[in-house]
Amino acid sequence: MLLVRYEHQGKASVGLLRDGLVFTLEDEIPEIGGDMVALIKKGKPVLDQSLNRLGAKAGIPLGNVRLLSPIARPGKFICMGLNYLEHVKEGGREIPAFPTLFLRVQTSLLPPDGEIVVPKVSDRLDFEAELLVIIGKTAHNVSEKDALDHVFGYTAFNDGSLRDYQRQTTQWTAGKNFDATGPFGPAIATADEFPPGAVGLSVRSRLNGQIMQDGNTRDLMFSIASIISYASEIMTLEPGDVIATGTPSGVGFARTPPVFMKAGDVIEIEIEGLPTLTNRVVAAA
């Protein structure tokens, strides 16, 4: 199933997206109060029970709502770098022995209709299409074998990166955390919609309609289960935390000549089985 956070008539709600209609889940689970994390904590069985009662409800046309970030303020926004071999090669980096993790801050994130901002200090804003994992149950020191039991679902992410700032030091925090560079959404697909570990999904980016990246999650060097297991050794993962799983080759900095996002561009992130994440690019005010 596809789940969304949305605004309708001035109110934020959580809903089921089906056949172009949004069905309000607070009608059946009022205590979630428009909070996706509260719904995630209820668990899939409660969600399934509520869906059985939504059949007779009237849905809201999707065009009449504004889609919000699926998770309003993720407690942790963990990103995985260097997870597709061809992307590692195009960047001239060594193949990592362990998952390469970094964090995103809240001000860098955007809702699915947000405008990506090219900052005044750099014009080297690159695109990165990524599958985003939504954690559903607390995970601490979980085994790789049990890790997928802690996944609630998946959504799309564009890890907008300022390449010059990213390469100024050995740490990636600066290049990955400029304000308004990381949109995600628009919907969460529950884990049962995909094969275990979301293996075999196409991952694409389109810039102004042209395919730039065209990868597949079967090529992940570190599986989703292994990433979750590794991250849970370091920190406790909680419901509503998210993990970006890395980007395939074809990014802008590795092209000849390089291609970076600029004001007026439209960038689309296409993950198989998910609605497309589409954002306009603007210059900083």
C-alpha positions in Angstrom: 0.0 0.0 0.0 1.0 3.6 -0.5 0.8 6.0 2.4 1.1 9.8 2.4 1.1 12.8 4.7 -0.9 15.6 3.1 -2.6 18.9 3.8 -6.2 19.4 3.0 -8.3 22.5 4.0 -5.5 23.6 6.3 -5.1 20.3 8.2 -2.2 17.8 8.0 -3.3 14.2 7.9 -2.1 10.7 7.1 -3.8 8.8 4.3 -3.8 5.8 2.0 -3.2 6.7 -1.6 -5.2 4.5 -4.0 -6.4 5.0 -7.6 -5.8 8.7 -7.5 -7.7 9.2 -4.2 -6.5 9.8 -0.7 -8.3 8.1 2.1 -7.9 9.7 5.6 -6.6 7.2 8.1 -7.4 9.3 11.1 -11.1 8.4 10.5 -10.1 4.9 11.6 -7.1 5.6 13.9 -7.8 9.0 15.3 -5.0 8.9 17.8 -2.3 9.2 15.1 -3.3 12.8 14.7 -1.7 13.4 11.3 1.7 11.9 12.4 3.2 9.2 10.2 5.5 8.1 12.9 2.6 7.5 15.2 1.0 5.3 12.5 4.3 3.4 12.0 4.5 2.7 15.8 1.0 1.2 15.6 2.3 -1.5 13.4 1.2 -3.1 10.2 -1.5 -5.3 11.7 -3.4 -2.2 13.0 -3.0 -0.5 9.6 -4.3 -3.6 7.8 -7.4 -3.7 10.1 -8.1 0.0 9.4 -7.8 -0.5 5.7 -10.5 -3.1 5.8 -12.9 -0.5 7.0 -12.0 2.2 4.5 -13.8 0.7 1.5 -17.0 2.5 2.1 -15.3 5.9 2.8 -15.1 8.7 0.3 -11.6 9.5 -0.9 -10.2 13.0 -1.7 -8.9 13.5 -5.2 -5.1 13.6 -5.1 -5.1 16.9 -7.0 -7.1 18.5 -4.1 -4.4 17.9 -1.5 -0.8 19.1 -1.0 1.6 16.2 -0.3 3.9 16.8 2.7 7.2 15.0 3.6 6.2 11.5 4.5 8.0 11.8 7.8 7.7 15.3 9.2 11.0 15.4 11.2 12.9 12.1 11.0 14.7 11.5 14.3 17.7 10.2 12.2 18.3 10.8 8.5 21.2 8.4 7.8 22.8 8.3 4.3 24.8 5.6 2.7 27.6 6.6 0.3 29.5 4.5 -2.3 27.1 1.6 -2.5 27.0 1.0 -6.3 30.3 -0.2 -7.9 30.0 1.9 -11.0 29.4 5.0 -9.0 32.5 4.3 -6.9 34.5 3.9 -10.1 33.2 7.1 -11.7 34.2 9.0 -8.6 37.7 7.6 -8.6 37.3 6.2 -5.1 38.5 2.9 -3.5 35.9 0.2 -3.0 34.9 0.4 0.7 35.3 -2.5 3.1 32.5 -1.2 5.3 29.3 0.9 4.7 30.1 4.6 4.3 27.6 6.4 6.5 26.9 10.1 7.0 24.0 12.2 8.4 21.6 14.8 7.0 20.3 17.7 9.1 16.7 18.9 9.1 17.2 22.2 7.3 18.7 20.3 4.3 15.5 18.4 3.7 12.5 19.3 1.5 8.9 18.0 1.1 8.1 16.3 -2.2 6.9 19.6 -3.8 9.8 21.7 -2.4 12.1 23.8 -4.5 15.7 22.7 -4.5 17.9 25.8 -3.9 21.2 26.4 -5.7 23.2 28.3 -3.0 25.0 31.6 -3.7 28.4 30.1 -2.9 28.5 27.3 -5.4 27.0 26.2 -8.8 28.1 22.6 -8.4 24.8 21.1 -7.2 24.5 17.5 -8.2 21.6 15.0 -8.2 21.6 11.5 -6.6 18.6 9.2 -7.0 18.2 7.0 -4.0 15.9 4.5 -2.4 15.1 5.5 1.2 14.3 2.9 3.9 11.8 3.7 6.6 12.5 2.0 9.9 9.4 0.5 11.5 10.6 -1.1 14.8 13.4 -0.3 17.2 16.7 -1.9 16.2 19.8 -2.3 18.3 22.5 -4.8 17.4 20.2 -6.7 15.1 21.6 -9.4 12.9 21.6 -9.2 9.2 19.3 -12.2 9.2 16.7 -10.3 11.3 17.3 -6.8 9.9 14.5 -6.7 7.4 11.9 -7.4 10.1 12.6 -3.8 11.2 11.7 -2.2 7.8 8.3 -0.5 7.6 8.6 0.7 4.0 10.4 2.7 1.3 10.3 6.0 -0.4 12.4 8.1 -2.9 15.1 10.6 -2.1 17.3 13.0 -4.0 20.6 13.5 -2.2 21.4 16.9 -3.7 25.2 17.4 -3.2 27.5 20.4 -3.5 30.5 18.6 -5.0 33.1 21.3 -4.4 32.2 21.5 -0.7 31.9 17.7 -0.5 35.5 17.3 -1.7 37.1 20.1 0.3 37.8 17.7 3.2 37.7 14.0 3.9 34.3 14.5 5.6 31.2 14.9 3.5 29.0 16.8 6.0 29.4 20.2 4.3 28.6 19.1 0.8 25.6 17.1 1.8 23.8 19.5 4.1 23.2 22.8 2.3 19.7 24.1 3.0 16.9 22.9 0.8 18.8 20.3 -1.2 17.3 17.0 -0.1 13.7 16.3 -1.1 12.1 13.0 -0.3 8.7 11.3 -0.8 6.0 11.7 -2.1 4.7 8.4 -0.7 5.8 5.5 1.4 5.3 2.0 0.0 5.0 -0.6 2.7 7.7 -3.3 2.7 5.3 -6.0 1.5 4.9 -4.2 -1.8 8.5 -5.1 -2.7 10.7 -8.2 -2.8 12.6 -8.8 0.5 15.2 -6.1 0.8 13.7 -4.2 -2.1 16.0 -6.2 -4.5 15.6 -5.7 -8.2 14.0 -2.1 -8.3 15.0 0.3 -11.0 16.5 3.6 -9.8 16.6 6.5 -12.2 17.0 10.3 -12.3 15.8 12.5 -15.1 17.0 16.0 -15.5 14.7 18.1 -17.7 13.3 14.8 -19.1 16.7 13.2 -19.9 17.7 10.0 -18.1 20.9 10.7 -16.2 21.1 7.7 -13.9 19.7 4.3 -14.6 20.5 1.7 -12.0 19.0 -1.2 -10.1 19.0 -2.1 -6.4 20.2 -5.6 -7.3 23.6 -3.9 -7.8 23.9 -2.6 -4.2 27.3 -3.7 -2.8 25.9 -3.5 0.8 22.4 -4.9 1.0 19.7 -3.1 2.9 19.8 -5.8 5.6 23.5 -5.4 6.0 23.2 -1.6 6.2 20.6 -1.8 8.9 22.6 -4.4 10.9 25.7 -2.3 10.7 24.0 1.0 11.6 22.3 -0.7 14.5 25.6 -1.6 16.0 26.5 2.1 16.2 23.2 3.7 17.2 19.7 2.6 18.1 17.4 2.9 15.2 13.8 4.0 16.0 10.5 4.0 14.2 10.4 6.8 11.7 14.2 6.9 11.3 15.3 6.7 7.6 18.3 5.3 5.7 19.2 6.4 2.2 20.8 3.4 0.4 23.2 5.1 -2.1 23.1 6.2 -5.7 24.0 4.5 -9.0 26.4 5.9 -11.6 25.5 8.7 -14.0 25.8 11.6 -11.6 26.5 15.1 -13.0 30.1 15.6 -11.7 31.4 12.5 -13.5 30.1 13.5 -16.9 32.1 15.1 -19.7 31.4 18.0 -19.5 30.0 18.0 -16.0 26.2 18.6 -15.6 24.9 20.3 -12.5 21.4 21.4 -11.6 20.6 25.1 -12.2 17.7 27.4 -11.7 14.8 26.5 -13.9 15.7 22.8 -14.1 13.2 20.0 -13.2 14.7 16.9 -11.6 12.7 13.7 -11.3 13.6 10.6 -9.2 12.0 7.4 -10.3 12.0 4.3 -8.1 10.2 1.3 -9.4 6.9 0.8 -7.5 6.8 4.4 -6.1 5.3 7.6 -7.3 7.9 9.9 -9.0 9.6 12.5 -6.9 9.6 15.8 -8.9 11.2 19.1 -7.9 12.0 22.4 -9.5 15.4 24.0 -9.0 15.7 27.7 -8.1 18.5 30.1 -7.3 19.0 31.3 -3.7 17.2 34.5 -2.9 
